[in-house]
Amino acid sequence: MDPKNTLHVTPADRNLPPIWFFTPEGFFALPLGMSPEERADRANSFVRELYSRGDETIWEPAAPYYAAIAEVMGDTGVSYAAMGLFSTADEDDTADGGETADGEISRHEPADGVAQCALTVGIVPTDQDGSDTDVVAQGILATLSSDPYNDAIWLDLPCGPAVSCISVREYKLNPEMTVSGEETKLLTGQIQAHVPFPTGPFTAVFTLYTASMDHWAEIYRMMTAILQTVSFIDPGESNSSVEK
């Protein structure tokens, strides 16, 4: 297992079967939880990880804010949500993959530049048998392709068939919302992948959203890498069976 990656599993609650996937370093999972106590506990850990250079003056007021966001997102059916923060500083002085010559991860100040994105995973019910994942994916592809603003394509993932849909939108920001005080256009991109469950009548919807369009290629590759790790079988059990 790559220590720079983090394994996540959606909670097998509300009669939902679990799904596993890895996220690379730089993703900070929001404190989703089933109870206020669980969300508060996770929020405390979350703010300390997100603001690792902060202290109690930052962590104490921030934790309830993120706990409240997590409660709202949980009520919408989101099973996983994370903020992605990645340095855009020049990596020319490091080895491949942003590592120093001795293998350590290179660190940069936020002032050097940061790309941001948001990743969510929701699980929605779909009418299917385990063997009907191809049929479900074909239906999703047909529906998404009907919108001329969508770029929908078929995916063959290690876990089974899926459909990816890319959409780019431009928004006008009012002057009071901009630093310059002038009306500004904001370009945003969204990558959404629909992955039917072979273990139950559900489809996982992975959504990655970003306004850091100057780094779209890197963010797209990152989403592609995450989708390659999706599994409906516990990776730990799978590795054990391979070793045997």
TIPA-694367 format. One record per residue: residue in one letter; chain; x, y, z of N, C-alpha, C in turn; residue number from 0. Coordinates in steps of 0.001 Angstrom, whole numbers. Example, Ala and Ser with C-alpha at 12.3 -4.5 7.8 and 13.67 -1.06 7.14 Angstrom:
2
<A,A,<13190,-5690,7800>,<12300,-4500,7800>,<13200,-3300,7800>,0>
<S,A,<12850,-2250,7080>,<13670,-1060,7140>,<12900,30,7870>,1>
END
This chain:
244
<M,A,<843,-1196,0>,<0,0,0>,<875,1241,0>,0>
<D,A,<593,2202,-873>,<1348,3439,-936>,<1012,4291,271>,1>
<P,A,<2011,4664,1111>,<1715,5435,2305>,<1199,6826,2006>,2>
<K,A,<1339,7287,751>,<831,8607,410>,<-663,8547,95>,3>
<N,A,<-1227,7359,-30>,<-2641,7194,-321>,<-3401,6815,938>,4>
<T,A,<-4666,7189,976>,<-5507,6862,2119>,<-6697,6038,1638>,5>
<L,A,<-6939,4914,2305>,<-8059,4056,1953>,<-9317,4556,2645>,6>
<H,A,<-10403,4669,1886>,<-11689,5081,2437>,<-12726,4006,2130>,7>
<V,A,<-13663,3868,3022>,<-14789,2976,2786>,<-16049,3710,3211>,8>
<T,A,<-17046,3707,2351>,<-18299,4348,2705>,<-18974,3536,3803>,9>
<P,A,<-19663,4189,4723>,<-20284,3462,5832>,<-21370,2516,5350>,10>
<A,A,<-21322,1293,5825>,<-22327,303,5441>,<-23546,465,6338>,11>
<D,A,<-24129,1652,6309>,<-25322,1925,7109>,<-26508,2131,6171>,12>
<R,A,<-27673,2315,6741>,<-28907,2498,5954>,<-29044,1389,4900>,13>
<N,A,<-28538,184,5258>,<-28625,-969,4363>,<-27874,-760,3046>,14>
<L,A,<-26864,112,3049>,<-26049,331,1861>,<-24828,-577,1902>,15>
<P,A,<-24540,-1295,822>,<-23311,-2098,792>,<-22101,-1173,719>,16>
<P,A,<-20954,-1601,1253>,<-19773,-732,1262>,<-19073,-665,-84>,17>
<I,A,<-18298,414,-256>,<-17456,579,-1434>,<-16137,1176,-954>,18>
<W,A,<-15017,672,-1475>,<-13688,1123,-1046>,<-13019,1898,-2175>,19>
<F,A,<-12180,2876,-1804>,<-11392,3614,-2783>,<-10253,4333,-2062>,20>
<F,A,<-9205,4661,-2809>,<-8052,5373,-2268>,<-8067,6822,-2739>,21>
<T,A,<-7615,7718,-1877>,<-7381,9102,-2285>,<-5923,9451,-2011>,22>
<P,A,<-5312,10266,-2869>,<-3904,10627,-2670>,<-3747,11664,-1572>,23>
<E,A,<-2509,11880,-1170>,<-2218,12900,-173>,<-2712,14257,-674>,24>
<G,A,<-3266,15048,212>,<-3786,16357,-163>,<-5293,16440,-25>,25>
<F,A,<-5969,15285,146>,<-7411,15284,377>,<-7689,15235,1880>,26>
<F,A,<-8573,16112,2322>,<-8951,16194,3735>,<-10434,15862,3846>,27>
<A,A,<-10736,14677,4397>,<-12108,14190,4450>,<-12918,14960,5482>,28>
<L,A,<-14080,15452,5081>,<-14970,16157,5995>,<-15534,15176,7022>,29>
<P,A,<-15881,15682,8210>,<-16256,14792,9324>,<-17690,14290,9262>,30>
<L,A,<-18009,13521,8227>,<-19340,12921,8155>,<-19477,11878,9263>,31>
<G,A,<-20642,11797,9863>,<-20876,10846,10940>,<-22358,10657,11165>,32>
<M,A,<-22706,9574,11838>,<-24107,9236,12041>,<-24741,10005,13196>,33>
<S,A,<-23943,10503,14136>,<-24490,11174,15316>,<-23763,12492,15539>,34>
<P,A,<-24372,13445,16259>,<-23692,14717,16556>,<-22378,14507,17285>,35>
<E,A,<-22337,13526,18192>,<-21119,13262,18943>,<-20003,12775,18009>,36>
<E,A,<-20360,11901,17080>,<-19367,11376,16142>,<-18861,12477,15215>,37>
<R,A,<-19781,13334,14745>,<-19372,14429,13865>,<-18466,15413,14602>,38>
<A,A,<-18792,15709,15860>,<-17974,16648,16635>,<-16573,16097,16846>,39>
<D,A,<-16481,14812,17143>,<-15180,14193,17359>,<-14351,14209,16084>,40>
<R,A,<-14991,13893,14955>,<-14275,13885,13686>,<-13903,15308,13257>,41>
<A,A,<-14772,16274,13573>,<-14494,17668,13211>,<-13257,18173,13935>,42>
<N,A,<-13103,17791,15191>,<-11924,18206,15947>,<-10638,17677,15308>,43>
<S,A,<-10688,16431,14852>,<-9514,15856,14183>,<-9299,16495,12812>,44>
<F,A,<-10396,16778,12123>,<-10322,17346,10776>,<-9636,18709,10771>,45>
<V,A,<-10039,19616,11671>,<-9462,20964,11655>,<-7991,20945,12037>,46>
<R,A,<-7591,20013,12876>,<-6182,19917,13241>,<-5327,19416,12084>,47>
<E,A,<-5927,18592,11242>,<-5210,18117,10063>,<-5197,19187,8979>,48>
<L,A,<-6349,19830,8759>,<-6449,20837,7705>,<-5596,22058,8019>,49>
<Y,A,<-5702,22535,9267>,<-4910,23697,9697>,<-3783,23208,10608>,50>
<S,A,<-2887,22439,10044>,<-1856,21779,10855>,<-897,22767,11505>,51>
<R,A,<-810,23971,10978>,<88,24975,11563>,<-666,25928,12493>,52>
<G,A,<-1925,25625,12752>,<-2722,26481,13612>,<-2622,26098,15069>,53>
<D,A,<-3548,26622,15854>,<-3615,26301,17275>,<-5072,26359,17709>,54>
<E,A,<-5314,26299,19010>,<-6682,26247,19513>,<-7510,27463,19129>,55>
<T,A,<-6870,28608,18915>,<-7623,29804,18532>,<-8261,29649,17152>,56>
<I,A,<-7696,28780,16327>,<-8269,28480,15003>,<-9128,27230,15070>,57>
<W,A,<-8629,26199,15730>,<-9323,24911,15737>,<-10675,24972,16463>,58>
<E,A,<-10725,25659,17588>,<-11943,25634,18403>,<-13152,26227,17682>,59>
<P,A,<-13056,27407,17048>,<-14232,27927,16329>,<-14488,27231,15003>,60>
<A,A,<-13445,26639,14393>,<-13615,26013,13078>,<-14316,24667,13164>,61>
<A,A,<-14081,23908,14238>,<-14638,22560,14347>,<-16167,22534,14257>,62>
<P,A,<-16906,23381,15009>,<-18378,23356,14897>,<-18869,23722,13502>,63>
<Y,A,<-18142,24603,12830>,<-18527,25006,11463>,<-18492,23804,10528>,64>
<Y,A,<-17394,23049,10570>,<-17280,21895,9679>,<-18192,20747,10115>,65>
<A,A,<-18467,20650,11397>,<-19423,19636,11863>,<-20815,19935,11310>,66>
<A,A,<-21176,21227,11251>,<-22482,21619,10711>,<-22557,21332,9216>,67>
<I,A,<-21468,21633,8486>,<-21431,21316,7057>,<-21598,19814,6836>,68>
<A,A,<-20922,19029,7664>,<-21004,17577,7536>,<-22424,17078,7774>,69>
<E,A,<-23121,17691,8719>,<-24500,17283,8996>,<-25395,17549,7792>,70>
<V,A,<-25229,18732,7180>,<-26030,19080,6006>,<-25737,18129,4855>,71>
<M,A,<-24446,17845,4627>,<-24075,16962,3520>,<-24566,15544,3769>,72>
<G,A,<-24500,15094,5015>,<-24990,13760,5334>,<-26468,13617,5072>,73>
<D,A,<-27223,14694,5325>,<-28670,14658,5097>,<-29028,14586,3619>,74>
<T,A,<-28081,14965,2736>,<-28348,14905,1301>,<-27983,13555,704>,75>
<G,A,<-27467,12639,1519>,<-27120,11312,1022>,<-25663,11148,643>,76>
<V,A,<-24837,12166,903>,<-23409,12062,612>,<-22746,11139,1634>,77>
<S,A,<-21997,10169,1164>,<-21327,9215,2049>,<-19880,9580,2315>,78>
<Y,A,<-19298,10402,1437>,<-17912,10831,1605>,<-17768,12199,980>,79>
<A,A,<-17037,13082,1645>,<-16768,14416,1104>,<-15393,14847,1570>,80>
<A,A,<-14645,15479,676>,<-13292,15903,1029>,<-12916,17158,263>,81>
<M,A,<-12047,17941,878>,<-11420,19079,226>,<-10040,18652,-249>,82>
<G,A,<-9706,18994,-1489>,<-8383,18705,-2010>,<-7581,19984,-2147>,83>
<L,A,<-6428,20044,-1517>,<-5544,21209,-1574>,<-4171,20751,-2046>,84>
<F,A,<-3674,21351,-3143>,<-2431,20892,-3744>,<-1573,22073,-4155>,85>
<S,A,<-302,22000,-3820>,<623,23081,-4143>,<816,23174,-5648>,86>
<T,A,<870,24407,-6149>,<1159,24644,-7565>,<2545,25251,-7735>,87>
<A,A,<3360,25190,-6667>,<4717,25727,-6735>,<5541,24939,-7732>,88>
<D,A,<6550,25577,-8268>,<7442,24938,-9242>,<8137,23752,-8591>,89>
<E,A,<8022,22568,-9210>,<8603,21349,-8656>,<9932,20983,-9321>,90>
<D,A,<10531,21910,-10086>,<11727,21561,-10855>,<12899,21136,-9987>,91>
<D,A,<12918,21622,-8710>,<14059,21307,-7869>,<13866,20024,-7072>,92>
<T,A,<12822,19238,-7392>,<12558,18005,-6673>,<12593,16828,-7616>,93>
<A,A,<12612,15641,-7023>,<12598,14425,-7829>,<11206,14176,-8347>,94>
<D,A,<11023,13093,-9070>,<9730,12766,-9682>,<8629,12679,-8647>,95>
<G,A,<7446,13292,-8979>,<6289,13201,-8110>,<6322,14160,-6945>,96>
<G,A,<7149,15249,-7003>,<7171,16201,-5919>,<7926,15715,-4708>,97>
<E,A,<8889,14802,-4908>,<9685,14291,-3809>,<11095,14847,-3896>,98>
<T,A,<11724,15024,-2754>,<13103,15454,-2724>,<14001,14282,-3066>,99>
<A,A,<15297,14547,-3225>,<16236,13496,-3634>,<16308,12354,-2638>,100>
<D,A,<16047,12637,-1358>,<16106,11570,-350>,<14761,10889,-126>,101>
<G,A,<13781,11199,-1003>,<12500,10501,-928>,<11451,11167,-70>,102>
<E,A,<11776,12305,545>,<10803,13006,1370>,<9849,13821,491>,103>
<I,A,<8595,13985,949>,<7636,14803,223>,<8011,16271,376>,104>
<S,A,<8104,16990,-761>,<8456,18400,-688>,<7265,19202,-199>,105>
<R,A,<7519,20216,631>,<6474,21040,1207>,<6638,22476,733>,106>
<H,A,<5525,23151,517>,<5556,24533,70>,<4581,25355,894>,107>
<E,A,<4836,26661,936>,<3945,27573,1627>,<2704,27812,765>,108>
<P,A,<1521,28012,1393>,<311,28305,613>,<473,29513,-297>,109>
<A,A,<1309,30479,130>,<1512,31676,-680>,<2171,31353,-2014>,110>
<D,A,<2819,30182,-2119>,<3469,29781,-3370>,<2459,29343,-4423>,111>
<G,A,<1209,29172,-4029>,<162,28770,-4969>,<-509,27476,-4561>,112>
<V,A,<-1845,27456,-4604>,<-2608,26271,-4204>,<-3753,26046,-5186>,113>
<A,A,<-3892,24814,-5668>,<-5048,24412,-6463>,<-6036,23710,-5538>,114>
<Q,A,<-7318,23967,-5756>,<-8339,23411,-4879>,<-9362,22612,-5683>,115>
<C,A,<-9928,21612,-5035>,<-11031,20860,-5616>,<-11848,20253,-4487>,116>
<A,A,<-13029,19793,-4813>,<-13900,19141,-3835>,<-14332,17802,-4403>,117>
<L,A,<-14260,16759,-3579>,<-14644,15411,-3997>,<-15747,14893,-3095>,118>
<T,A,<-16826,14418,-3687>,<-17898,13798,-2918>,<-18232,12440,-3529>,119>
<V,A,<-18740,11554,-2689>,<-19240,10260,-3146>,<-20631,10072,-2563>,120>
<G,A,<-21595,9909,-3432>,<-22958,9638,-3013>,<-23396,8277,-3527>,121>
<I,A,<-24314,7654,-2828>,<-24829,6349,-3241>,<-26326,6468,-3464>,122>
<V,A,<-26765,6187,-4679>,<-28175,6344,-5031>,<-28754,4989,-5416>,123>
<P,A,<-30024,4742,-5085>,<-30644,3461,-5453>,<-30922,3390,-6950>,124>
<T,A,<-30664,2231,-7536>,<-30993,1975,-8932>,<-31609,579,-9041>,125>
<D,A,<-32488,409,-9978>,<-33224,-846,-10126>,<-32380,-1815,-10952>,126>
<Q,A,<-31705,-2730,-10284>,<-30817,-3651,-10988>,<-30549,-4887,-10151>,127>
<D,A,<-30137,-5944,-10832>,<-29540,-7101,-10192>,<-28033,-6955,-10319>,128>
<G,A,<-27305,-7724,-9537>,<-25861,-7636,-9582>,<-25281,-7837,-10967>,129>
<S,A,<-25938,-8676,-11771>,<-25425,-8986,-13108>,<-25823,-7938,-14143>,130>
<D,A,<-26592,-6920,-13724>,<-27101,-5934,-14671>,<-26301,-4639,-14688>,131>
<T,A,<-25067,-4647,-14190>,<-24310,-3399,-14133>,<-24079,-2793,-15514>,132>
<D,A,<-23883,-3630,-16533>,<-23719,-3116,-17889>,<-24974,-2374,-18351>,133>
<V,A,<-26134,-2951,-18060>,<-27399,-2350,-18477>,<-27595,-1007,-17780>,134>
<V,A,<-27296,-956,-16487>,<-27440,298,-15745>,<-26497,1352,-16306>,135>
<A,A,<-25253,973,-16555>,<-24288,1925,-17095>,<-24711,2424,-18477>,136>
<Q,A,<-25267,1550,-19297>,<-25730,1965,-20620>,<-26877,2971,-20506>,137>
<G,A,<-27760,2755,-19537>,<-28867,3689,-19332>,<-28368,5050,-18860>,138>
<I,A,<-27388,5037,-17950>,<-26812,6290,-17457>,<-26127,7035,-18599>,139>
<L,A,<-25384,6313,-19436>,<-24688,6931,-20560>,<-25683,7588,-21522>,140>
<A,A,<-26781,6895,-21807>,<-27782,7441,-22719>,<-28413,8707,-22139>,141>
<T,A,<-28695,8700,-20837>,<-29315,9862,-20200>,<-28382,11064,-20198>,142>
<L,A,<-27124,10849,-19802>,<-26171,11958,-19728>,<-25823,12491,-21114>,143>
<S,A,<-25763,11615,-22105>,<-25408,12035,-23460>,<-26486,12888,-24104>,144>
<S,A,<-27694,12863,-23552>,<-28777,13654,-24127>,<-28599,15153,-23894>,145>
<D,A,<-27738,15529,-22957>,<-27434,16933,-22692>,<-26231,17334,-23528>,146>
<P,A,<-26382,18286,-24466>,<-25271,18648,-25354>,<-24088,19282,-24627>,147>
<Y,A,<-24293,19708,-23392>,<-23210,20331,-22629>,<-22405,19306,-21834>,148>
<N,A,<-22820,18045,-21900>,<-22097,16981,-21206>,<-21174,16239,-22154>,149>
<D,A,<-20016,15875,-21656>,<-19103,15000,-22392>,<-19088,13673,-21651>,150>
<A,A,<-19984,12772,-22039>,<-20166,11496,-21336>,<-19481,10377,-22103>,151>
<I,A,<-18718,9551,-21369>,<-18003,8441,-22000>,<-18140,7185,-21133>,152>
<W,A,<-17999,6048,-21774>,<-18032,4748,-21095>,<-16660,4462,-20496>,153>
<L,A,<-16646,3897,-19283>,<-15401,3510,-18631>,<-15434,2025,-18292>,154>
<D,A,<-14313,1359,-18507>,<-14130,-16,-18044>,<-13137,26,-16888>,155>
<L,A,<-13654,77,-15673>,<-12813,137,-14486>,<-12489,-1272,-14006>,156>
<P,A,<-11452,-1441,-13195>,<-11158,-2767,-12635>,<-12337,-3354,-11875>,157>
<C,A,<-13198,-2488,-11288>,<-14334,-2977,-10511>,<-15567,-3232,-11365>,158>
<G,A,<-15541,-2829,-12648>,<-16693,-3035,-13504>,<-16975,-1827,-14376>,159>
<P,A,<-18115,-1818,-15081>,<-18438,-712,-15986>,<-18806,550,-15217>,160>
<A,A,<-18589,1692,-15850>,<-18929,2973,-15252>,<-19112,3986,-16376>,161>
<V,A,<-19607,5139,-16014>,<-19794,6229,-16975>,<-19218,7497,-16384>,162>
<S,A,<-18384,8174,-17160>,<-17810,9446,-16739>,<-18465,10571,-17524>,163>
<C,A,<-18690,11684,-16841>,<-19312,12844,-17492>,<-18564,14106,-17074>,164>
<I,A,<-18070,14850,-18049>,<-17358,16099,-17798>,<-18219,17269,-18254>,165>
<S,A,<-18307,18270,-17412>,<-19034,19476,-17779>,<-18244,20688,-17307>,166>
<V,A,<-18238,21725,-18134>,<-17557,22976,-17810>,<-18585,24095,-17847>,167>
<R,A,<-18593,24916,-16816>,<-19567,26001,-16707>,<-18856,27315,-16421>,168>
<E,A,<-19424,28392,-16924>,<-18894,29728,-16651>,<-19950,30530,-15895>,169>
<Y,A,<-19514,31160,-14807>,<-20418,31947,-13972>,<-19943,33395,-13914>,170>
<K,A,<-20886,34314,-13792>,<-20557,35717,-13598>,<-20638,36040,-12111>,171>
<L,A,<-19559,36589,-11578>,<-19503,36972,-10171>,<-19786,38461,-10040>,172>
<N,A,<-20710,38813,-9179>,<-21039,40216,-8951>,<-19846,40953,-8351>,173>
<P,A,<-19737,42252,-8585>,<-18591,43029,-8084>,<-18363,42885,-6594>,174>
<E,A,<-19438,42793,-5802>,<-19269,42698,-4353>,<-18655,41369,-3916>,175>
<M,A,<-18559,40401,-4834>,<-17995,39102,-4503>,<-16539,38954,-4952>,176>
<T,A,<-15984,39977,-5591>,<-14630,39876,-6131>,<-13679,40814,-5395>,177>
<V,A,<-12395,40450,-5429>,<-11364,41273,-4785>,<-11203,42607,-5501>,178>
<S,A,<-11315,42586,-6841>,<-11107,43798,-7631>,<-12280,44760,-7558>,179>
<G,A,<-13440,44267,-7101>,<-14627,45105,-7081>,<-15278,45251,-8441>,180>
<E,A,<-14880,44418,-9383>,<-15446,44432,-10727>,<-16080,43073,-11039>,181>
<E,A,<-17046,43094,-11952>,<-17670,41839,-12355>,<-16631,40930,-12993>,182>
<T,A,<-16621,39673,-12583>,<-15621,38716,-13048>,<-16292,37422,-13491>,183>
<K,A,<-15690,36766,-14475>,<-16186,35471,-14919>,<-15381,34363,-14251>,184>
<L,A,<-16084,33365,-13760>,<-15452,32224,-13099>,<-15736,30962,-13900>,185>
<L,A,<-14680,30295,-14335>,<-14811,29049,-15086>,<-14601,27875,-14144>,186>
<T,A,<-15524,26929,-14156>,<-15431,25769,-13272>,<-15584,24480,-14080>,187>
<G,A,<-14998,23429,-13567>,<-15103,22126,-14219>,<-15569,21060,-13246>,188>
<Q,A,<-16306,20108,-13761>,<-16804,19008,-12933>,<-16604,17686,-13656>,189>
<I,A,<-16066,16719,-12920>,<-15952,15351,-13417>,<-16834,14483,-12535>,190>
<Q,A,<-17769,13792,-13142>,<-18675,12929,-12380>,<-18633,11526,-12966>,191>
<A,A,<-18454,10556,-12087>,<-18397,9156,-12527>,<-19483,8360,-11817>,192>
<H,A,<-20273,7627,-12588>,<-21345,6781,-12066>,<-20876,5327,-12142>,193>
<V,A,<-20797,4684,-10980>,<-20272,3313,-10910>,<-21343,2398,-10306>,194>
<P,A,<-22015,1572,-11112>,<-23046,666,-10574>,<-22448,-383,-9639>,195>
<F,A,<-23150,-663,-8550>,<-22726,-1698,-7606>,<-23033,-3088,-8176>,196>
<P,A,<-22109,-4027,-8124>,<-22428,-5417,-8437>,<-22956,-6154,-7209>,197>
<T,A,<-22968,-5466,-6059>,<-23348,-6096,-4790>,<-24704,-5640,-4275>,198>
<G,A,<-25429,-4878,-5070>,<-26741,-4413,-4627>,<-27312,-3402,-5598>,199>
<P,A,<-28586,-3055,-5443>,<-29259,-2148,-6388>,<-28918,-679,-6129>,200>
<F,A,<-27643,-333,-6286>,<-27191,1038,-6042>,<-26141,1434,-7070>,201>
<T,A,<-25952,2735,-7208>,<-24887,3276,-8037>,<-24138,4330,-7239>,202>
<A,A,<-22810,4236,-7233>,<-21973,5241,-6572>,<-21715,6378,-7554>,203>
<V,A,<-21853,7607,-7069>,<-21621,8782,-7902>,<-20446,9562,-7316>,204>
<F,A,<-19312,9512,-8006>,<-18127,10267,-7616>,<-18162,11612,-8346>,205>
<T,A,<-18060,12706,-7611>,<-18093,14036,-8213>,<-16887,14835,-7757>,206>
<L,A,<-16084,15273,-8703>,<-14954,16141,-8396>,<-15195,17484,-9073>,207>
<Y,A,<-15151,18546,-8280>,<-15489,19890,-8759>,<-14324,20825,-8466>,208>
<T,A,<-13978,21690,-9423>,<-12871,22612,-9205>,<-13062,23905,-9972>,209>
<A,A,<-12505,24977,-9415>,<-12409,26255,-10118>,<-10959,26536,-10493>,210>
<S,A,<-10057,25607,-10182>,<-8637,25752,-10522>,<-8399,25188,-11926>,211>
<M,A,<-8981,25844,-12917>,<-8963,25310,-14276>,<-7588,25365,-14929>,212>
<D,A,<-6689,26191,-14407>,<-5333,26209,-14938>,<-4619,24880,-14690>,213>
<H,A,<-5154,24096,-13770>,<-4541,22815,-13414>,<-5498,21650,-13706>,214>
<W,A,<-6356,21867,-14689>,<-7383,20880,-15017>,<-6781,19527,-15392>,215>
<A,A,<-5699,19523,-16164>,<-5106,18254,-16610>,<-4658,17411,-15426>,216>
<E,A,<-4005,18060,-14446>,<-3538,17322,-13269>,<-4705,16812,-12437>,217>
<I,A,<-5742,17640,-12289>,<-6908,17245,-11500>,<-7659,16100,-12188>,218>
<Y,A,<-7735,16151,-13514>,<-8388,15072,-14266>,<-7632,13757,-14062>,219>
<R,A,<-6307,13808,-14137>,<-5512,12588,-13943>,<-5686,12052,-12520>,220>
<M,A,<-5836,12945,-11563>,<-6013,12523,-10182>,<-7351,11793,-10011>,221>
<M,A,<-8407,12318,-10625>,<-9708,11660,-10553>,<-9649,10295,-11239>,222>
<T,A,<-8963,10224,-12369>,<-8808,8952,-13070>,<-8118,7924,-12183>,223>
<A,A,<-7077,8364,-11464>,<-6350,7454,-10583>,<-7232,6970,-9438>,224>
<I,A,<-8050,7853,-8874>,<-8958,7459,-7788>,<-9940,6398,-8270>,225>
<L,A,<-10504,6602,-9460>,<-11499,5656,-9981>,<-10887,4280,-10232>,226>
<Q,A,<-9611,4237,-10564>,<-8954,2951,-10790>,<-8838,2130,-9509>,227>
<T,A,<-8999,2773,-8344>,<-8868,2064,-7070>,<-10204,1624,-6486>,228>
<V,A,<-11317,2007,-7120>,<-12645,1674,-6583>,<-12814,155,-6534>,229>
<S,A,<-13319,-319,-5403>,<-13520,-1760,-5238>,<-14779,-2015,-4416>,230>
<F,A,<-15469,-3087,-4744>,<-16631,-3516,-3959>,<-16270,-4704,-3069>,231>
<I,A,<-14971,-5029,-3060>,<-14423,-6083,-2201>,<-13328,-5448,-1357>,232>
<D,A,<-13293,-5738,-81>,<-12294,-5182,815>,<-10893,-5442,240>,233>
<P,A,<-10131,-4390,-96>,<-8787,-4606,-669>,<-7886,-5433,230>,234>
<G,A,<-8062,-5336,1550>,<-7269,-6141,2468>,<-7537,-7616,2286>,235>
<E,A,<-8809,-7992,2147>,<-9159,-9388,1921>,<-8686,-9844,550>,236>
<S,A,<-8773,-8952,-436>,<-8344,-9303,-1779>,<-6853,-9579,-1821>,237>
<N,A,<-6059,-8733,-1119>,<-4612,-8926,-1093>,<-4250,-10223,-380>,238>
<S,A,<-5005,-10541,692>,<-4726,-11768,1441>,<-4942,-12997,586>,239>
<S,A,<-6018,-12966,-216>,<-6317,-14130,-1053>,<-5262,-14294,-2147>,240>
<V,A,<-4713,-13155,-2639>,<-3673,-13221,-3672>,<-2400,-13814,-3099>,241>
<E,A,<-2054,-13412,-1844>,<-845,-13920,-1224>,<-922,-15422,-970>,242>
<K,A,<-2130,-15910,-660>,<-2288,-17337,-447>,<-2101,-18129,-1728>,243>
END
